[in-house]
Amino acid sequence: MSATLVDLEETPDTQAAPVRAPRRRLSRKTVLLLSAGAIWLAGYFLLRGTGTLTLPTAELTDLHRSLNHFNAWVASNRADNPVFLYVFSPLRSAVDAVANVFTTTFAASPTGLRLPEIGWLGTVGLLSWIAFAVGNARVAVLTAAVFVFFGLQGLFVEAAYTFSLVVTAVLLSLLVGLPLGVLAGISARIEKIITPVLDFMQILPTFVYLAPLALVFLIGPASAVIATVIYAAPPIIRLTAHGIRGIPENTREASDSLGTTGLQRLFTLQIPMAKRTIVMGINQGTMAALSMVTIAALIAAPGLGQVVVRALQSLDVGTAVNAGLSIVLMAIMLDRVTTAASERAKPATQRRRSKVSRRLRVIVLGATFVLVLVLVQLSRTVLWAAQFPTDLNFGPAITSGVASASDWMQTHLFLLTETFREAVTVAFLNPFQSLATETPFFIIFAVLALAAYAFGGWKLTALVLGCLTAIVYLGLWGDAMVTLASTLVATVIVMVLGVLFGVAMGRSSRLDKLLRPVLDAGQTLPAFVYLVPFLGLFGATRFTAIIAGVIYAAPAAIKIMADGISGVSPTVVEAAVSSGSTPWQVITKVQLPMARKSLGLAANQGLIYVLAMVVVGALVGAGGLGYDVVAGFVQSSLFGKGMAAGLTIVFLGILLDRITQAAAFARPSKSTHKAQPVPNNSVPNTKEA
């Protein structure tokens, strides 16, 4: 029958050539990745347990001993060394001076009754007025409510100390981060120079540089602020640069065609259009600063972190959660104020119409400022306005309620959670960790080199091999593979959550407003706070550490993905919908491809935040490099091994970051194929096709 149809469709000149199915060929990238997987599996099964470079827990290498000697030398020579006398000591004094301005104003003065220069009533009035001036009345009310709630928790002084240190750290981070971010956004060369430095600052575990900072700057607010700046500045720099670079090329070309100079383009086009991303960077820097509160308390930083640390030393979950709740509320308040400030800074044509005229707003600001001056003076002269009344304190009720809930969960849910933990550990975590730790190191070298070459070519391959060589030299290859296994598992979970919730938030402003406080809580609530109930539910295992890493890293990835999805041009989305595309097609064919840079940045930040939790995970049984870092922080004899472990985490983070970034930004490969050509004037047999 088909032959008859073909004969009928023939023309005198030509015959219809049969259509053959194209023979697809795998792309080079796919072949390399499949080869890497095959080499890894073959090496694991054939050479399992050999060449793993495992170092016993109590054993040190020559490098570790050299670092121990350096630590002892610094401790004995810091008082006479010119570097300390003329560089580090003045820097410490300068940071202390800035921090003391805020702590003396809002928390406690160093003399007399140790009352602040502005009491609690004046602080609430002044900060609420500032929120109203830079934002709106809604965030002003939120600011007042949050600070009053601190007092009702019985934690006003501690919250004032934390607020003062965070403001100091964020201001110094902005002073450094915004100019560097702008320079990195307009200059690819500067970006290449500072990116490894940012990786080092953000990936290096806080426990690693707390000990050297305390050694150099001594313990106290100065060391805490410097440690916080090291951790909070990189998100500001990265996201500022990301926003500057994200200006559409056609918009930039249109600006250049008008004859604008580079400086004019920067201040009239790039910075205004990147304002939203820059504000996100400020938010992320603020969240990072708050997340350092608990850890900085280990080097005598005053504030809420001290309350959390003391509570955890006695496993007092209620007190820890009460203080952690204050940190979360402070994060939400700062986030809303900065967001409202960015909304007000938009051009009038892009800003929502306000029901209050500009003249009336100026009058209200002036009148309320007079009221603020009255409150400030009252807080300086009357004791009840200077010190929050102690009889208005329901903190003990919160503490007892949380403790009771934690006890109930541990009693009634332990069997269920233990079963779930064991099922996941046996079926997934153990095989994956065995694959990473029992494969010979040279096989891992080959696998990662092939993956790097597939995504980024020879330059990326050379960088990856250099990082791997450094890890071997540092003497902690076995522990690095343990950390690699748990980090990859946590990062995959983070990215799945980031894409799912980020897309949903980017497409729905209502859902974004609903989930934003939850994300702020997950990112700013100190890990030590929620680790205690998780320890009761899941025990001290790798599973608990992975949960902690996911809770901490997922909010950053979700926020970045939501920003990328919401930043897709509405015109493009409307065009896709009008052409008949389903919501799923709009997401997968339009929004996700156009938000590819945000996806890569989310993977970058998610990976870095997971690595930042490696040390905390070690406190709940994760082992690996995190355990080495903690041991080096606690025992001076293991200081060198702890420093080496911290550097290993940095090299491991750079390696994973570069590979994932290259994979995210790589162009999709096209499979090559061969097919029989069909003459232009022939009519193919549609039935056979």
Backbone hydrogen bonds, N-H to C=O, Kabsch-Sander energy under -0.5 kcal/mol:
donor,donor_aa,acceptor,acceptor_aa,energy
5,L,1,M,-1.9
6,V,2,S,-2.0
7,D,3,A,-2.3
8,L,4,T,-2.2
9,E,5,L,-1.4
10,E,6,V,-0.6
10,E,7,D,-1.0
11,T,14,T,-1.6
20,R,18,P,-0.6
23,R,674,K,-2.0
24,R,22,P,-0.9
25,R,672,T,-3.1
31,V,27,S,-2.2
32,L,28,R,-2.5
33,L,29,K,-2.4
34,L,30,T,-2.6
35,S,31,V,-2.4
36,A,32,L,-2.4
37,G,33,L,-2.2
38,A,34,L,-2.3
39,I,35,S,-2.7
40,W,36,A,-2.3
41,L,37,G,-2.4
42,A,38,A,-2.6
43,G,39,I,-2.8
44,Y,40,W,-2.2
45,F,41,L,-2.4
46,L,42,A,-2.4
47,L,43,G,-2.1
48,R,44,Y,-0.5
49,G,438,E,-2.8
50,T,47,L,-2.0
59,E,56,P,-1.1
65,R,61,T,-2.0
66,S,62,D,-2.0
67,L,63,L,-2.1
68,N,64,H,-1.7
69,H,65,R,-2.0
70,F,66,S,-2.0
71,N,67,L,-2.0
72,A,68,N,-2.0
73,W,69,H,-2.2
74,V,70,F,-2.3
75,A,71,N,-2.0
76,S,72,A,-1.5
77,N,73,W,-1.3
78,R,74,V,-1.3
80,D,77,N,-0.9
81,N,77,N,-1.7
85,L,81,N,-2.2
86,Y,82,P,-2.9
87,V,83,V,-1.4
88,F,83,V,-1.8
89,S,84,F,-2.5
91,L,87,V,-1.8
92,R,88,F,-2.6
93,S,89,S,-2.3
94,A,90,P,-2.4
95,V,91,L,-2.4
96,D,92,R,-2.6
97,A,93,S,-2.2
98,V,94,A,-2.0
99,A,95,V,-2.6
100,N,96,D,-2.8
101,V,97,A,-1.4
102,F,98,V,-1.2
103,T,99,A,-2.7
104,T,100,N,-2.5
105,T,101,V,-1.3
106,F,102,F,-2.6
107,A,103,T,-2.1
108,A,103,T,-1.9
109,S,115,L,-0.8
114,R,111,T,-1.8
117,E,104,T,-2.6
118,I,105,T,-2.2
119,G,117,E,-0.5
120,W,386,A,-1.0
121,L,385,A,-2.1
123,T,119,G,-2.7
124,V,120,W,-2.5
125,G,121,L,-2.2
126,L,122,G,-2.9
127,L,123,T,-2.5
128,S,124,V,-1.8
129,W,125,G,-2.1
130,I,126,L,-2.2
131,A,127,L,-2.2
132,F,128,S,-2.1
133,A,129,W,-2.5
134,V,130,I,-2.4
135,G,131,A,-1.7
140,A,136,N,-1.4
141,V,137,A,-2.3
142,L,138,R,-2.0
143,T,139,V,-2.4
144,A,140,A,-2.2
145,A,141,V,-2.6
146,V,142,L,-2.5
147,F,143,T,-2.1
148,V,144,A,-2.1
149,F,145,A,-2.2
150,F,146,V,-1.8
151,G,147,F,-1.4
152,L,148,V,-2.1
153,Q,149,F,-1.8
154,G,151,G,-1.3
155,L,150,F,-2.6
159,A,155,L,-2.7
160,A,156,F,-2.4
161,Y,157,V,-2.2
162,T,158,E,-2.3
163,F,159,A,-2.8
164,S,160,A,-2.3
165,L,161,Y,-2.4
166,V,162,T,-2.6
167,V,163,F,-2.6
168,T,164,S,-2.2
169,A,165,L,-2.6
170,V,166,V,-3.0
171,L,167,V,-2.5
172,L,168,T,-2.1
173,S,169,A,-2.4
174,L,170,V,-2.7
175,L,171,L,-2.2
176,V,172,L,-1.5
177,G,173,S,-4.1
178,L,174,L,-1.6
180,L,176,V,-1.4
181,G,177,G,-2.9
182,V,178,L,-2.3
183,L,179,P,-2.4
184,A,180,L,-2.6
185,G,181,G,-1.7
186,I,182,V,-1.6
187,S,183,L,-1.4
191,E,187,S,-1.9
192,K,188,A,-2.1
193,I,189,R,-1.7
194,I,190,I,-2.6
195,T,191,E,-1.9
197,V,193,I,-0.5
198,L,194,I,-2.7
199,D,195,T,-2.6
200,F,196,P,-2.4
201,M,197,V,-2.5
202,Q,198,L,-2.7
203,I,199,D,-2.7
204,L,200,F,-1.7
208,V,205,P,-1.1
209,Y,205,P,-1.2
210,L,206,T,-1.4
211,A,207,F,-1.0
213,L,209,Y,-1.9
214,A,210,L,-2.5
215,L,211,A,-1.9
216,V,212,P,-2.5
217,F,213,L,-3.3
218,L,214,A,-1.0
220,G,299,I,-2.1
224,A,220,G,-1.9
225,V,221,P,-2.8
226,I,222,A,-2.5
227,A,223,S,-2.5
228,T,224,A,-2.1
229,V,225,V,-2.6
230,I,226,I,-2.2
231,Y,227,A,-1.4
232,A,228,T,-2.7
233,A,229,V,-2.4
236,I,232,A,-0.9
237,I,233,A,-2.3
238,R,234,P,-3.0
239,L,235,P,-2.4
240,T,236,I,-1.9
241,A,237,I,-2.4
242,H,238,R,-2.5
243,G,239,L,-2.3
244,I,240,T,-2.2
245,R,241,A,-2.5
246,G,242,H,-1.2
247,I,244,I,-0.9
252,R,248,P,-1.9
253,E,249,E,-2.6
254,A,250,N,-2.1
255,S,251,T,-1.9
256,D,252,R,-2.4
257,S,253,E,-2.1
258,L,254,A,-0.7
258,L,255,S,-0.9
259,G,256,D,-1.8
260,T,255,S,-1.3
265,R,261,T,-2.7
266,L,262,G,-1.9
267,F,263,L,-2.1
268,T,264,Q,-2.4
269,L,265,R,-1.6
270,Q,265,R,-2.4
271,I,266,L,-2.8
273,M,269,L,-2.3
274,A,270,Q,-1.8
275,K,272,P,-1.0
278,I,274,A,-2.6
279,V,275,K,-2.6
280,M,276,R,-1.7
281,G,277,T,-2.0
282,I,278,I,-2.2
283,N,279,V,-2.7
284,Q,280,M,-3.0
285,G,281,G,-2.6
286,T,282,I,-2.4
287,M,283,N,-2.8
288,A,284,Q,-2.5
289,A,285,G,-2.2
290,L,286,T,-2.4
291,S,287,M,-2.2
292,M,288,A,-0.8
292,M,289,A,-0.7
293,V,290,L,-1.6
296,A,292,M,-2.8
297,A,293,V,-1.0
297,A,294,T,-0.6
298,L,295,I,-1.7
299,I,296,A,-1.6
300,A,297,A,-1.6
301,A,296,A,-1.3
304,L,158,E,-0.7
306,Q,303,G,-0.8
307,V,303,G,-0.9
308,V,304,L,-2.1
309,V,305,G,-2.6
310,R,306,Q,-2.4
311,A,307,V,-2.1
312,L,308,V,-2.4
313,Q,309,V,-1.8
314,S,310,R,-0.8
314,S,311,A,-0.6
315,L,312,L,-1.1
316,D,311,A,-3.4
317,V,315,L,-1.3
320,A,316,D,-1.9
321,V,317,V,-2.6
322,N,318,G,-2.2
323,A,319,T,-2.1
324,G,320,A,-2.6
325,L,321,V,-2.6
326,S,322,N,-1.2
327,I,323,A,-1.6
328,V,324,G,-2.2
329,L,325,L,-2.5
330,M,326,S,-2.1
331,A,327,I,-2.1
332,I,328,V,-2.5
333,M,329,L,-2.4
334,L,330,M,-2.5
335,D,331,A,-2.5
336,R,332,I,-2.5
337,V,333,M,-2.2
338,T,334,L,-2.3
339,T,335,D,-2.1
340,A,336,R,-2.5
341,A,337,V,-2.2
342,S,338,T,-2.0
343,E,339,T,-2.0
344,R,340,A,-2.0
345,A,341,A,-1.5
346,K,342,S,-0.5
346,K,343,E,-0.9
350,Q,347,P,-1.3
351,R,347,P,-1.1
357,S,355,K,-0.5
361,R,357,S,-2.2
362,V,358,R,-2.2
363,I,359,R,-2.0
364,V,360,L,-2.5
365,L,361,R,-2.7
366,G,362,V,-2.3
367,A,363,I,-2.5
368,T,364,V,-2.8
369,F,365,L,-1.9
370,V,366,G,-1.5
371,L,367,A,-1.7
372,V,368,T,-2.3
373,L,369,F,-2.2
374,V,370,V,-1.8
375,L,371,L,-2.3
376,V,372,V,-2.8
377,Q,373,L,-2.3
378,L,374,V,-2.4
379,S,375,L,-2.4
380,R,376,V,-0.9
380,R,377,Q,-0.5
381,T,377,Q,-0.6
381,T,378,L,-1.0
382,V,378,L,-2.3
386,A,382,V,-1.0
386,A,383,L,-0.5
387,Q,383,L,-2.8
392,L,389,P,-0.9
393,N,391,D,-1.1
394,F,152,L,-2.5
395,G,152,L,-0.6
398,I,394,F,-1.5
399,T,395,G,-2.5
400,S,396,P,-2.5
401,G,397,A,-2.1
402,V,398,I,-2.4
403,A,399,T,-2.1
404,S,400,S,-2.2
405,A,401,G,-2.2
406,S,402,V,-2.5
407,D,403,A,-2.2
408,W,404,S,-2.2
409,M,405,A,-2.3
410,Q,406,S,-2.2
411,T,407,D,-1.7
412,H,408,W,-2.7
413,L,409,M,-2.3
417,T,413,L,-2.5
418,E,414,F,-2.6
419,T,415,L,-1.9
420,F,416,L,-2.1
421,R,417,T,-2.6
422,E,418,E,-2.4
423,A,419,T,-2.1
424,V,420,F,-2.2
425,T,421,R,-2.5
426,V,422,E,-2.7
427,A,423,A,-2.1
428,F,424,V,-2.0
429,L,424,V,-1.7
430,N,425,T,-3.2
432,F,428,F,-1.8
433,Q,429,L,-2.7
434,S,430,N,-2.5
435,L,431,P,-2.2
436,A,432,F,-1.6
437,T,433,Q,-2.8
438,E,434,S,-2.2
441,F,51,G,-2.9
443,I,440,P,-0.7
444,I,440,P,-1.7
445,F,441,F,-2.2
446,A,442,F,-2.0
447,V,443,I,-2.7
448,L,444,I,-2.6
449,A,445,F,-2.1
450,L,446,A,-2.3
451,A,447,V,-2.2
452,A,448,L,-2.5
453,Y,449,A,-2.5
454,A,450,L,-2.3
455,F,451,A,-1.6
456,G,452,A,-3.2
457,G,452,A,-0.6
457,G,453,Y,-1.1
460,L,456,G,-0.6
461,T,457,G,-1.8
462,A,458,W,-2.7
463,L,459,K,-2.0
464,V,460,L,-2.5
465,L,461,T,-2.6
466,G,462,A,-2.1
467,C,463,L,-2.3
468,L,464,V,-2.5
469,T,465,L,-2.3
470,A,466,G,-2.2
471,I,467,C,-2.1
472,V,468,L,-2.1
473,Y,469,T,-2.4
474,L,470,A,-2.1
475,G,472,V,-1.2
476,L,471,I,-1.2
478,G,53,L,-1.0
480,A,476,L,-2.0
481,M,477,W,-1.9
482,V,478,G,-1.5
483,T,479,D,-2.2
484,L,480,A,-2.5
485,A,481,M,-2.1
486,S,482,V,-1.7
487,T,483,T,-2.5
488,L,484,L,-2.4
489,V,485,A,-1.8
490,A,486,S,-2.3
491,T,487,T,-2.6
492,V,488,L,-2.2
493,I,489,V,-1.9
494,V,490,A,-2.4
495,M,491,T,-2.5
496,V,492,V,-2.1
497,L,493,I,-2.3
498,G,494,V,-2.8
499,V,495,M,-2.5
500,L,496,V,-2.3
501,F,497,L,-2.5
502,G,497,L,-0.6
502,G,498,G,-1.8
503,V,499,V,-2.1
504,A,500,L,-1.7
505,M,501,F,-2.7
506,G,502,G,-2.5
507,R,503,V,-1.5
508,S,504,A,-0.8
512,D,508,S,-2.0
513,K,509,S,-2.2
514,L,510,R,-1.7
515,L,511,L,-2.6
516,R,512,D,-1.9
519,L,515,L,-2.4
520,D,516,R,-2.4
521,A,517,P,-2.2
522,G,518,V,-2.3
523,Q,519,L,-2.0
524,T,520,D,-2.1
525,L,521,A,-2.4
529,V,526,P,-1.6
530,Y,526,P,-1.1
531,L,527,A,-1.6
532,V,528,F,-0.9
534,F,530,Y,-1.3
535,L,531,L,-2.6
536,G,532,V,-1.7
537,L,533,P,-1.8
538,F,534,F,-3.5
539,G,534,F,-0.6
539,G,535,L,-1.7
541,T,539,G,-1.4
545,A,541,T,-1.5
546,I,542,R,-2.5
547,I,543,F,-2.1
548,A,544,T,-2.1
549,G,545,A,-2.2
550,V,546,I,-2.4
551,I,547,I,-2.5
552,Y,548,A,-1.8
553,A,549,G,-2.4
554,A,550,V,-2.6
557,A,553,A,-1.6
558,I,554,A,-2.8
559,K,555,P,-2.6
560,I,556,A,-2.1
561,M,557,A,-2.2
562,A,558,I,-2.6
563,D,559,K,-2.3
564,G,560,I,-2.2
565,I,561,M,-2.6
566,S,562,A,-2.5
567,G,563,D,-1.3
568,V,565,I,-1.3
573,V,569,S,-1.8
574,E,570,P,-2.8
575,A,571,T,-2.2
576,A,572,V,-2.1
577,V,573,V,-2.4
578,S,574,E,-2.6
579,S,575,A,-1.3
580,G,577,V,-1.7
581,S,576,A,-2.0
586,V,582,T,-2.5
587,I,583,P,-2.2
588,T,584,W,-2.6
589,K,585,Q,-2.6
590,V,586,V,-1.3
591,Q,586,V,-2.7
592,L,587,I,-2.9
594,M,590,V,-2.0
595,A,591,Q,-1.6
596,R,593,P,-1.1
599,L,595,A,-2.0
600,G,596,R,-2.3
601,L,597,K,-2.5
602,A,598,S,-2.6
603,A,599,L,-2.2
604,N,600,G,-2.2
605,Q,601,L,-2.8
606,G,602,A,-2.8
607,L,603,A,-2.3
608,I,604,N,-2.1
609,Y,605,Q,-2.7
610,V,606,G,-2.0
611,L,607,L,-2.3
612,A,608,I,-2.0
613,M,609,Y,-0.8
613,M,610,V,-1.0
614,V,611,L,-1.6
617,G,613,M,-2.7
618,A,614,V,-1.4
619,L,615,V,-0.8
619,L,616,V,-0.9
620,V,617,G,-1.3
621,G,618,A,-1.3
622,A,617,G,-1.9
625,L,479,D,-0.8
626,G,623,G,-0.7
628,D,624,G,-1.2
629,V,625,L,-2.1
630,V,626,G,-2.3
631,A,627,Y,-2.6
632,G,628,D,-2.1
633,F,629,V,-1.8
634,V,630,V,-1.8
635,Q,631,A,-2.9
636,S,634,V,-0.5
638,L,635,Q,-1.2
639,F,636,S,-1.4
642,G,638,L,-2.4
643,M,639,F,-2.5
644,A,640,G,-2.3
645,A,641,K,-2.2
646,G,642,G,-2.2
647,L,643,M,-2.3
648,T,644,A,-2.1
649,I,645,A,-2.1
650,V,646,G,-1.7
651,F,647,L,-2.4
652,L,648,T,-2.6
653,G,649,I,-2.6
654,I,650,V,-2.7
655,L,651,F,-2.3
656,L,652,L,-2.4
657,D,653,G,-2.7
658,R,654,I,-2.6
659,I,655,L,-1.9
660,T,656,L,-2.5
661,Q,657,D,-2.6
662,A,658,R,-2.3
663,A,659,I,-2.3
664,A,660,T,-2.4
665,F,661,Q,-2.2
666,A,662,A,-0.8
671,S,669,S,-0.5
672,T,25,R,-0.6
674,K,23,R,-1.1
682,S,679,P,-1.4
686,T,684,P,-1.1
689,A,685,N,-2.5
